[in-house]
Amino acid sequence: MAAGARDGDITVDLDGERGIDPRAVADAIVAVEKLVASLSDDDSPRLELAELSTGSAHVSVRSPSSESVVILRDGLRQLHGSAALPDGWGRGALAAVVDLGKVSSKRGVEGVRVSIDSMVERIDGVIQANAEKALAAEYRSLGSVRGVLYRYTNDVAKSRRSAGLRDVHTHETVELLFDRNTADRMKAYLEMQVEVWGEVERDTGGRAIKVTVEGIVPVDPIEPASAEDGRGLLGPDWTDGADPVDWVRGQRD
């Protein structure tokens, strides 16, 4: 464990002799914040800066969620061995690891290490490559995705049109690309649950990550089923007139 760090602290060390670019420290802090946020139930967890020292830059942050720290620690180990989404991780966590790896390219930085309790993991080319591969699209097919449209960008000058969809099933962000003919409907359906269809790009786990939109329609929100929804579906004669409790007991005999 790094000097001064406590159990559960997430410590990032930027190795280098001297002259480390201060932007490398800033980028490392932002990347760790994104990483913890993506693994926490809170979209904007309040992180506490536990320690900051110079020389070879040393940053420790304290997460409010011990569970997210464990998921992070185990996920980094998994990511070192395979190019797959670690257990409990989302795409945002993978993107944050890629950002953390890019800190190595800043002036004076020779390497990046993450320490959590007794685990020390170097964010090297292997982890960064695995994270990038897990983020990349594995295959494309025609299909549809349903979710809440929460972001909309229509930069006419740069011909950049994109939107963000929160998948109703995975709760992951799906990027939507659309043309000018669809722009007005995208804007009109903002913050609504919609179904989009077109060419869907999926990752190695089969999760939709991007859709080139051919059509979009608003849909009624999907509500989780309750026990009340199933009451009465089998009708009054499904137990042949016996009391339901006695009938269940009879099936166990």
C-alpha distance (Angstrom), angle and dihedral (degrees) to the residues before:
residue distance angle dihedral
M1 . . .
A2 3.80 . .
A3 3.80 117.6 .
G4 3.79 111.0 -89.6
A5 3.81 93.4 12.8
R6 3.80 121.5 123.6
D7 3.79 130.7 -147.5
G8 3.79 108.8 -69.4
D9 3.81 95.3 20.4
I10 3.79 116.0 135.1
T11 3.80 108.9 -139.0
V12 3.80 125.5 -168.3
D13 3.82 119.1 -165.6
L14 3.79 120.1 -166.8
D15 3.79 106.1 -157.2
G16 3.79 117.7 -145.3
E17 3.77 141.4 122.2
R18 3.80 99.2 -119.5
G19 3.79 143.1 -47.2
I20 3.81 96.0 59.3
D21 3.79 110.7 179.9
P22 3.84 107.0 -109.9
R23 3.80 87.9 -139.3
A24 3.80 87.6 65.8
V25 3.80 89.7 62.1
A26 3.81 91.2 47.2
D27 3.81 91.9 48.3
A28 3.82 91.2 48.6
I29 3.80 92.2 52.5
V30 3.82 91.6 48.5
A31 3.82 91.7 47.9
V32 3.82 92.8 50.6
E33 3.81 90.2 47.7
K34 3.82 90.3 52.6
L35 3.80 90.4 46.5
V36 3.80 94.8 52.8
A37 3.83 92.6 41.3
S38 3.80 91.5 53.7
L39 3.81 91.0 54.0
S40 3.79 97.0 44.1
D41 3.79 129.7 84.6
D42 3.80 86.1 -129.1
D43 3.82 112.7 76.1
S44 3.81 89.7 -150.8
P45 3.80 108.3 32.2
R46 3.77 116.1 -172.8
L47 3.81 106.9 -117.8
E48 3.76 122.8 -161.9
L49 3.80 119.9 -144.0
A50 3.80 100.9 -130.3
E51 3.79 99.4 180.0
L52 3.81 140.0 -4.6
S53 3.79 123.2 -175.4
T54 3.78 134.3 167.6
G55 3.80 134.4 -136.8
S56 3.75 100.0 63.2
A57 3.82 93.7 15.0
H58 3.79 113.0 -108.2
V59 3.81 121.5 -172.8
S60 3.81 127.3 176.9
V61 3.79 123.4 -174.1
R62 3.78 128.2 -174.9
S63 3.80 118.1 -139.4
P64 3.82 120.3 -148.9
S65 3.81 89.5 -139.8
S66 3.82 118.7 68.8
E67 3.81 89.6 -173.3
S68 3.82 92.8 59.1
V69 3.81 89.7 50.4
V70 3.82 90.9 55.6
I71 3.82 91.4 47.0
L72 3.81 89.4 49.6
R73 3.80 93.4 48.8
D74 3.81 94.5 48.1
G75 3.80 92.2 42.1
L76 3.81 93.8 55.3
R77 3.79 88.8 53.4
Q78 3.81 91.3 50.9
L79 3.79 92.2 45.9
H80 3.79 91.3 54.8
G81 3.80 89.1 60.9
S82 3.81 104.2 38.4
A83 3.80 143.9 21.0
A84 3.80 94.4 -123.3
L85 3.78 134.5 107.7
P86 3.84 106.6 -88.4
D87 3.80 120.0 -124.5
G88 3.80 111.4 -79.9
W89 3.82 93.5 9.9
G90 3.79 129.7 119.8
R91 3.78 131.0 -158.9
G92 3.79 90.6 -93.1
A93 3.81 90.0 63.8
L94 3.81 91.3 50.9
A95 3.80 90.8 50.2
A96 3.82 90.0 51.1
V97 3.82 90.9 53.1
V98 3.81 89.3 51.6
D99 3.83 89.1 51.1
L100 3.80 90.6 49.3
G101 3.80 90.6 51.4
K102 3.80 90.7 52.7
V103 3.82 89.5 60.7
S104 3.83 86.2 77.2
S105 3.81 88.7 70.8
K106 3.82 92.7 62.2
R107 3.80 119.8 103.6
G108 3.79 114.7 -78.4
V109 3.81 95.6 6.9
E110 3.79 114.4 123.5
G111 3.79 98.7 171.3
V112 3.79 146.1 -11.6
R113 3.81 124.5 -130.4
V114 3.80 129.4 -174.9
S115 3.82 118.7 -156.9
I116 3.80 124.9 -167.5
D117 3.80 115.3 172.9
S118 3.82 105.0 -50.5
M119 3.81 95.1 -17.4
V120 3.81 119.4 99.7
E121 3.81 116.6 -175.6
R122 3.79 123.3 -177.7
I123 3.80 112.2 -142.1
D124 3.77 92.6 -137.7
G125 3.78 134.9 156.5
V126 3.82 91.6 -78.9
I127 3.81 95.3 57.0
Q128 3.79 92.7 41.2
A129 3.82 92.3 49.3
N130 3.80 91.5 47.5
A131 3.81 91.2 49.5
E132 3.80 91.6 48.8
K133 3.81 91.8 48.0
A134 3.82 91.9 48.9
L135 3.81 88.5 51.1
A136 3.79 94.2 49.5
A137 3.79 123.1 92.2
E138 3.80 112.9 -94.8
Y139 3.80 97.5 -167.0
R140 3.80 143.1 -11.8
S141 3.78 130.1 -135.1
L142 3.79 141.0 155.3
G143 3.78 112.3 -90.0
S144 3.78 147.7 112.3
V145 3.80 138.2 -99.1
R146 3.78 129.7 -160.2
G147 3.80 125.6 -152.5
V148 3.80 148.5 107.2
L149 3.79 116.6 -57.9
Y150 3.80 103.4 -136.9
R151 3.82 106.7 157.3
Y152 3.80 132.9 44.6
T153 3.83 130.9 -178.6
N154 3.79 125.4 177.9
D155 3.80 109.3 171.4
V156 3.80 101.1 175.0
A157 3.80 93.9 -178.6
K158 3.81 92.3 58.9
S159 3.82 95.3 31.5
R160 3.79 87.5 -123.5
R161 3.79 114.1 149.1
S162 3.78 120.7 167.8
A163 3.78 141.3 140.2
G164 3.78 138.5 -169.1
L165 3.79 124.0 -122.4
R166 3.81 124.1 -168.9
D167 3.82 103.6 -143.1
V168 3.82 108.8 -125.6
H169 3.82 91.8 -143.1
T170 3.83 105.0 38.7
H171 3.84 98.3 22.9
E172 3.81 86.7 -138.1
T173 3.79 123.2 134.4
V174 3.81 115.8 -100.9
E175 3.80 117.9 -163.8
L176 3.80 115.0 -134.3
L177 3.80 123.0 -155.9
F178 3.79 117.0 -166.1
D179 3.80 141.4 167.9
R180 3.80 129.9 -119.2
N181 3.81 92.0 -94.4
T182 3.80 89.9 63.4
A183 3.82 97.1 40.3
D184 3.82 96.9 92.8
R185 3.81 93.0 51.8
M186 3.80 91.3 47.2
K187 3.78 90.5 54.3
A188 3.80 93.2 44.6
Y189 3.83 92.8 52.2
L190 3.81 96.0 48.7
E191 3.85 112.1 139.7
M192 3.82 90.5 12.3
Q193 3.79 129.7 111.5
V194 3.79 108.7 -106.1
E195 3.77 142.1 169.5
V196 3.79 117.7 -131.6
W197 3.77 127.9 -172.4
G198 3.76 137.0 -170.5
E199 3.81 134.8 85.7
V200 3.81 107.5 -8.1
E201 3.80 121.9 -159.2
R202 3.82 114.7 -154.4
D203 3.79 133.7 -169.0
T204 3.81 128.6 -129.1
G205 3.82 90.2 -79.6
G206 3.81 93.5 52.8
R207 3.82 94.0 -107.6
A208 3.80 116.7 144.3
I209 3.80 111.3 -113.9
K210 3.81 103.7 166.0
V211 3.80 137.9 14.3
T212 3.80 126.9 -165.0
V213 3.79 94.6 -148.8
E214 3.79 122.0 -130.8
G215 3.81 95.9 164.0
I216 3.78 142.5 3.6
V217 3.82 134.2 -168.7
P218 3.82 133.1 174.7
V219 3.82 114.8 -112.9
D220 3.78 136.9 -169.4
P221 3.82 111.9 -92.9
I222 3.79 116.0 -97.9
E223 3.79 108.4 -118.5
P224 3.82 121.7 -159.3
A225 3.79 113.0 -105.4
S226 3.79 117.6 -109.0
A227 3.80 132.2 -156.2
E228 3.80 89.0 -106.8
D229 3.81 89.8 62.2
G230 3.81 90.5 66.8
R231 3.79 97.8 45.9
G232 3.82 112.7 118.3
L233 3.80 95.8 6.3
L234 3.81 93.8 119.1
G235 3.79 95.2 50.4
P236 3.84 129.0 -130.5
D237 3.81 97.3 -72.7
W238 3.82 101.0 55.2
T239 3.86 91.2 102.8
D240 3.83 94.1 45.1
G241 3.79 89.7 -114.3
A242 3.80 96.0 -53.0
D243 3.79 122.9 128.9
P244 3.85 106.9 -91.5
V245 3.83 92.4 -126.3
D246 3.83 92.1 50.9
W247 3.80 90.1 45.3
V248 3.82 92.2 54.6
R249 3.81 90.9 47.5
G250 3.79 88.9 51.5
Q251 3.78 91.2 54.5
R252 3.80 90.3 55.8
D253 3.82 93.9 53.3
